[in-house]
Amino acid sequence: MDNVRRVSLAVLSLLLILMVLVFVLENQQTTSIVFLGWAGPALPVSVIVVLALLAGMLLGPLFFWILSRLRKVSRLRAKKDLQI
């Protein structure tokens, strides 16, 4: 059963890599992004989208971790206030 899980995970990983590769190869036209007066370099659309995806994959869990820590601290403070 463990081998089936490993093989299916490997196949899904390879499919995901293939999909990203096809996306990158299909979106080679260059574009420049302007934000608050700052113009970025002209990069292919696929690079911009993949960078945005990676930023979201990093920032999402970071925000979740920060919010969970804040909730934990507030619960501890509330528990401490009830004990006094």
C-alpha positions as CSV (number, residue, x, y, z in Angstrom):
1,M,0.0,0.0,0.0
2,D,2.9,2.3,0.8
3,N,4.4,1.7,-2.7
4,V,1.1,2.7,-4.3
5,R,1.0,5.9,-2.4
6,R,4.6,6.7,-3.4
7,V,4.0,5.9,-7.1
8,S,0.8,8.0,-7.2
9,L,2.6,10.9,-5.5
10,A,5.5,10.7,-8.0
11,V,3.1,10.6,-10.9
12,L,1.1,13.6,-9.6
13,S,4.4,15.5,-9.0
14,L,5.6,14.8,-12.6
15,L,2.2,15.9,-14.0
16,L,2.4,19.1,-12.0
17,I,6.0,19.7,-13.3
18,L,4.8,19.0,-16.8
19,M,1.9,21.4,-16.5
20,V,4.2,24.2,-15.2
21,L,6.7,23.5,-18.0
22,V,4.0,23.7,-20.7
23,F,2.7,26.9,-19.1
24,V,6.1,28.5,-19.2
25,L,6.8,27.5,-22.8
26,E,3.4,28.8,-23.9
27,N,3.7,32.2,-22.3
28,Q,6.9,33.7,-23.5
29,Q,5.7,37.1,-24.5
30,T,7.3,39.8,-22.4
31,T,5.5,42.4,-20.4
32,S,6.4,45.0,-17.8
33,I,4.5,45.6,-14.6
34,V,4.1,49.1,-13.1
35,F,3.1,49.5,-9.5
36,L,3.0,52.9,-7.6
37,G,5.2,54.5,-10.3
38,W,7.9,51.8,-10.1
39,A,8.3,49.9,-13.4
40,G,9.7,46.5,-13.2
41,P,11.9,44.9,-15.9
42,A,10.3,43.4,-19.0
43,L,9.9,39.7,-18.2
44,P,7.9,36.9,-19.8
45,V,4.4,36.5,-18.5
46,S,5.1,33.0,-17.2
47,V,7.9,34.3,-15.0
48,I,5.7,36.9,-13.4
49,V,2.9,34.4,-12.8
50,V,5.2,31.8,-11.4
51,L,6.9,34.4,-9.1
52,A,3.4,35.5,-7.9
53,L,2.5,31.9,-7.2
54,L,5.6,31.2,-5.2
55,A,5.1,34.5,-3.3
56,G,1.6,33.4,-2.4
57,M,2.8,29.9,-1.4
58,L,5.3,31.5,1.0
59,L,3.2,34.3,2.4
60,G,0.0,32.3,2.9
61,P,1.5,29.9,5.5
62,L,3.5,32.7,7.0
63,F,0.3,34.8,7.6
64,F,-1.5,31.7,9.0
65,W,1.4,31.1,11.4
66,I,1.4,34.7,12.6
67,L,-2.4,34.7,13.1
68,S,-2.3,31.4,15.0
69,R,0.4,32.8,17.3
70,L,-1.6,35.9,17.9
71,R,-4.7,33.9,18.8
72,K,-2.6,31.7,21.1
73,V,-1.2,34.7,22.9
74,S,-4.7,36.3,23.2
75,R,-6.1,33.0,24.6
76,L,-3.3,32.8,27.1
77,R,-3.9,36.5,28.2
78,A,-7.6,35.8,28.6
79,K,-7.0,32.7,30.6
80,K,-4.5,34.7,32.8
81,D,-7.0,37.5,33.3
82,L,-9.7,35.0,34.4
83,Q,-7.3,33.5,37.0
84,I,-6.7,36.8,38.7
